[in-house]
Structure formats: C-alpha cells, structure tokens
C-alpha cells in the first residue's frame, strides 16, 4: 500500500540518493536479506526506514553507507559528502568535545586516494567550524569537557556535531533517539530537523520510535522480509488499515505510554 501524496516527485529538488533493484545476501545460497529495493530521496527530505528486527533495515543503511556491498542493484549517492551517525555516540573517551568534533578535520582519512586530497585547515578555521557546529546542536561552553562529563543526550548531540562538521548533503542515522528519555528525544529530533533544513540534506533514519518517525520524517518505508511492504506519510502510518503497518504503529505507540 502506498500513500500517493507522500511519494510525489520533487520537481524543484535534486535527488541525492537513488537506490535501484537492490539485493543483498551474505552467502551464495543464503536467503535474500534485501530483495529488489528501489527508492529515491531528495534534498531536504527525510525518509524513515522501519520494520521488525531482521527485516533488513540495518543492512540497507549499511549498504547505502558503503559498509556492506550490494549483491545486485545500484546505489547512487549524487553528492559525495555524506555522514553516518551511529546509534551510540561512539565518541573518543580520551578526547574532549572539541577534539572529537575536529577529528575529521585534523586526521587524514585512511583511504589512499582520500588521503592524497586531504588538506589540513588552519587552526583558526577549525575552531570556527567546531564552535559553529556546537551552536547548531544547541551546545555552548562544552568544548573543553570530556564525554564522561556529559549526559547521554548531550553526547548524542556532540556526535551530531562531529558528523556534520563537513556540511554533508546526505545524513544517515541509525536509531538516533534510542535509549533517551522523551525530553532528550524531542530535543534531538528538533536538531535533526534543523540540520536537514540548514544543510538541505537527504536524510535516512532507521528507527522504531514513533516520535522520531512522526516528528522528523516526510516519508516512511516499512520493510518486511527484505522487501518494501508499505510506504506512506507518518500520518498515513497512524491511520492505515494495512495489517502489518497498523500492527507496527500500534506496537510503537504502546511503548510510549
């Protein structure tokens, strides 16, 4: 079942992610974890990928991020500037907030070709960018603090700042609000929306949290057994009578009560 209004083309917006006939399995004779997945994501658009455990959400995200190689099909990233923000903050405990955020600007990348192109910015410019990104996620006066001195929500916001230090046009989130209380989750969702607008980014968010779906997504894709089972707007997810989508929405809503 597809909500037509939620899948209209974006005539004035560029398509930044194009997935076509994507298939993935982990062994030659193994089951298809992803089976003929196709969709586009445009600039300033957020798509939530939802579904039960084992449906292929994480594998799809990893394929888009380049952490997994597709067995068949294609993924086009029409802007090379992208970032993956992990479920856990994954900050370096031995570094303060400033150094965590500045890491990608200071340390050359591992890939040989990327290392050749790497040019370190002047210290003054690095400092300006770090503080700019801290302002974007609503954190001031924490640059000298260490991750252990911050709350879980603040650590996630620092990981956001680190992820967007290069002004990415494509942002991939893996369960960004998992483990946070409702207030911290709402704050983080607000920052996700701000980042999408300011960077005009194409965003993929893998989540099972109904608040994150409804407050950040323009479109929802429900995976089931490696296929796109249902697609529509967050509002249609709450109102649909399609059995699996309705079951997911009811279960997600029940965890918020």
C-alpha positions as CSV (number, residue, x, y, z in Angstrom):
1,X,0.0,0.0,0.0
2,X,1.4,3.4,-1.0
3,X,0.3,6.8,0.0
4,X,0.5,8.7,-3.3
5,X,0.7,12.2,-1.6
6,X,3.8,11.1,0.2
7,X,5.6,9.8,-2.8
8,X,5.1,12.7,-5.3
9,X,8.1,13.8,-7.2
10,X,10.1,16.8,-6.1
11,X,10.4,18.8,-9.4
12,X,12.4,21.6,-7.8
13,X,14.6,19.4,-5.6
14,X,17.5,17.3,-6.6
15,X,17.6,13.5,-6.0
16,X,20.6,12.9,-3.8
17,X,20.1,9.1,-3.1
18,X,18.9,6.7,-5.8
19,X,18.5,3.0,-4.9
20,X,17.6,0.7,-7.7
21,X,16.7,-3.0,-7.6
22,X,19.0,-3.5,-4.5
23,X,19.6,-7.1,-3.4
24,X,21.8,-8.4,-0.6
25,X,22.6,-11.8,0.8
26,X,25.6,-12.8,2.8
27,X,26.3,-16.2,1.1
28,X,25.9,-17.5,-2.4
29,X,23.0,-19.8,-1.5
30,X,21.7,-17.8,1.5
31,X,18.4,-16.0,1.8
32,X,17.9,-12.5,0.4
33,X,18.2,-10.1,3.3
34,X,17.2,-7.3,0.8
35,X,15.2,-8.3,-2.2
36,X,14.7,-5.7,-5.0
37,X,14.6,-2.5,-3.1
38,X,14.1,0.8,-5.1
39,X,13.5,4.4,-3.9
40,X,14.8,8.0,-4.2
41,X,15.5,10.5,-1.5
42,X,15.6,14.2,-2.4
43,X,17.3,17.3,-0.9
44,X,15.5,18.5,2.3
45,X,13.7,15.2,2.6
46,X,13.8,12.7,5.5
47,X,12.8,9.1,5.0
48,X,12.3,6.8,8.0
49,X,13.1,3.1,7.4
50,X,11.0,1.0,9.8
51,X,10.2,-2.7,10.4
52,X,10.6,-5.6,12.8
53,X,14.0,-7.0,13.8
54,X,15.7,-8.9,11.0
55,X,13.7,-7.2,8.2
56,X,16.8,-5.7,6.6
57,X,16.8,-2.1,8.0
58,X,20.4,-2.1,9.2
59,X,21.6,-3.9,6.2
60,X,20.0,-1.3,3.9
61,X,21.6,1.5,5.9
62,X,25.0,-0.2,5.8
63,X,24.7,-0.7,2.0
64,X,23.9,3.0,1.5
65,X,26.8,4.0,3.7
66,X,29.2,1.6,1.9
67,X,29.8,-0.6,4.9
68,X,28.2,-3.5,3.0
69,X,28.4,-4.3,-0.7
70,X,25.2,-5.0,-2.6
71,X,24.9,-8.4,-4.2
72,X,22.8,-6.9,-7.0
73,X,21.4,-3.5,-8.0
74,X,22.8,0.0,-7.6
75,X,23.1,2.8,-5.1
76,X,23.8,6.3,-6.4
77,X,24.9,9.0,-4.0
78,X,24.7,12.2,-6.1
79,X,26.8,14.1,-3.6
80,X,30.0,12.6,-2.2
81,X,29.6,14.5,1.1
82,X,27.7,12.2,3.5
83,X,27.9,11.1,7.1
84,X,26.7,8.1,9.1
85,X,25.6,8.9,12.7
86,X,25.7,5.7,14.8
87,X,23.1,4.5,17.3
88,X,25.7,5.0,20.1
89,X,27.6,8.2,20.2
90,X,30.9,6.5,19.6
91,X,32.9,9.4,20.9
92,X,36.6,9.1,21.8
93,X,36.7,9.0,25.6
94,X,40.2,10.2,25.8
95,X,39.4,13.3,23.7
96,X,37.5,16.4,24.8
97,X,34.4,17.6,22.9
98,X,36.4,20.0,20.7
99,X,38.9,17.3,19.6
100,X,36.1,14.8,19.0
101,X,34.4,17.1,16.6
102,X,37.6,18.4,14.9
103,X,38.9,14.8,14.4
104,X,37.9,14.6,10.7
105,X,39.5,18.0,10.0
106,X,42.7,17.1,11.7
107,X,43.4,13.5,10.9
108,X,43.8,12.4,7.3
109,X,41.4,9.7,6.1
110,X,42.5,6.0,5.9
111,X,41.6,5.6,2.2
112,X,44.7,6.2,0.0
113,X,43.0,8.4,-2.6
114,X,41.2,10.5,0.0
115,X,44.5,10.9,2.0
116,X,46.2,12.3,-1.1
117,X,43.5,15.0,-1.4
118,X,43.5,15.8,2.3
119,X,44.5,19.4,3.2
120,X,44.5,20.4,6.9
121,X,42.7,23.7,7.5
122,X,44.3,26.4,9.6
123,X,43.7,26.0,13.4
124,X,41.6,29.2,13.5
125,X,39.2,27.9,10.8
126,X,38.9,24.5,12.5
127,X,38.0,26.3,15.8
128,X,35.4,28.4,13.9
129,X,33.8,25.3,12.4
130,X,33.7,23.3,15.6
131,X,32.0,26.1,17.5
132,X,29.6,26.7,14.6
133,X,28.5,23.1,14.7
134,X,28.2,23.2,18.5
135,X,25.9,26.2,18.2
136,X,23.9,24.3,15.5
137,X,23.1,21.5,18.0
138,X,22.5,23.9,20.9
139,X,25.6,23.2,22.9
140,X,27.8,26.0,24.1
141,X,30.6,26.0,26.7
142,X,31.2,22.3,26.5
143,X,34.2,22.2,24.1
144,X,36.7,21.5,26.9
145,X,34.6,18.8,28.6
146,X,35.1,15.1,28.1
147,X,32.3,12.7,27.0
148,X,32.1,11.2,30.5
149,X,31.1,14.6,31.9
150,X,28.1,14.9,29.6
151,X,24.6,13.3,29.7
152,X,23.6,10.7,27.1
153,X,21.5,13.3,25.2
154,X,24.4,15.8,25.1
155,X,26.8,13.0,23.9
156,X,24.5,12.3,21.0
157,X,24.3,16.0,20.1
158,X,28.1,16.1,20.1
159,X,28.1,13.1,17.8
160,X,25.7,15.0,15.6
161,X,28.1,18.0,15.6
162,X,31.0,15.7,14.7
163,X,29.0,14.1,11.9
164,X,28.1,17.4,10.3
165,X,31.5,19.1,10.6
166,X,31.9,18.8,6.8
167,X,28.4,20.1,6.0
168,X,27.1,16.8,4.5
169,X,24.3,16.8,1.9
170,X,23.4,13.2,2.9
171,X,22.9,12.2,6.5
172,X,22.3,8.6,7.7
173,X,21.0,7.9,11.2
174,X,21.0,4.6,13.0
175,X,18.4,4.7,15.8
176,X,19.4,8.3,16.8
177,X,17.0,8.6,19.8
178,X,17.4,5.0,21.1
179,X,17.8,4.9,24.9
180,X,16.9,8.6,25.5
181,X,14.1,9.9,27.7
182,X,11.2,11.7,25.9
183,X,12.5,15.2,26.6
184,X,16.0,14.4,25.3
185,X,14.5,12.6,22.3
186,X,12.3,15.6,21.4
187,X,15.4,17.9,21.6
188,X,17.4,15.6,19.4
189,X,14.5,15.4,16.9
190,X,14.3,19.2,16.8
191,X,18.0,19.3,16.0
192,X,17.6,16.7,13.3
193,X,15.0,18.9,11.6
194,X,17.2,22.0,11.9
195,X,20.2,20.1,10.3
196,X,18.1,18.8,7.4
197,X,16.8,22.3,6.6
198,X,20.1,24.1,7.0
199,X,22.1,21.6,5.1
200,X,19.4,20.9,2.5
201,X,20.2,17.3,3.2
202,X,18.7,14.0,2.1
203,X,18.2,12.0,5.3
204,X,17.7,8.3,6.0
205,X,16.8,7.5,9.6
206,X,16.4,3.9,10.8
207,X,14.2,3.9,13.8
208,X,11.4,2.2,15.7
209,X,10.5,5.2,17.8
210,X,7.1,6.7,16.8
211,X,8.0,10.2,18.0
212,X,11.1,10.2,15.7
213,X,9.0,8.9,12.8
214,X,6.2,11.5,13.2
215,X,8.4,14.5,14.1
216,X,11.2,14.1,11.6
217,X,10.1,12.0,8.6
218,X,8.4,13.2,5.4
219,X,8.0,9.6,4.2
220,X,8.0,6.2,5.8
221,X,9.2,2.9,4.2
222,X,8.2,-0.3,6.0
223,X,10.4,-3.3,5.2
224,X,9.2,-6.8,5.6
225,X,11.3,-9.9,4.7
226,X,13.7,-7.8,2.7
227,X,11.1,-6.0,0.6
228,X,9.3,-2.7,0.7
229,X,5.9,-3.7,2.2
230,X,4.3,-0.3,2.7
231,X,5.2,3.3,2.0
232,X,3.5,6.5,3.0
233,X,3.5,9.6,5.2
234,X,3.8,9.4,9.0
235,X,0.1,10.4,9.3
236,X,-0.9,7.6,7.0
237,X,1.1,5.2,9.1
238,X,-1.1,6.2,12.1
239,X,-4.3,5.9,10.1
240,X,-3.7,2.9,7.8
241,X,-5.7,-0.3,7.9
242,X,-2.9,-2.2,6.1
243,X,-2.4,-5.0,8.7
244,X,1.4,-5.1,9.1
245,X,1.8,-1.3,9.1
246,X,-1.1,-0.9,11.5
247,X,0.4,-3.6,13.8
248,X,3.8,-1.7,13.8
249,X,2.2,1.6,14.5
250,X,0.1,0.2,17.4
251,X,3.1,-1.5,18.9
252,X,5.3,1.6,18.6
253,X,2.6,3.8,20.2
254,X,2.1,1.4,23.1
255,X,5.8,1.8,24.1
256,X,5.3,5.5,24.6
257,X,2.5,5.1,27.2
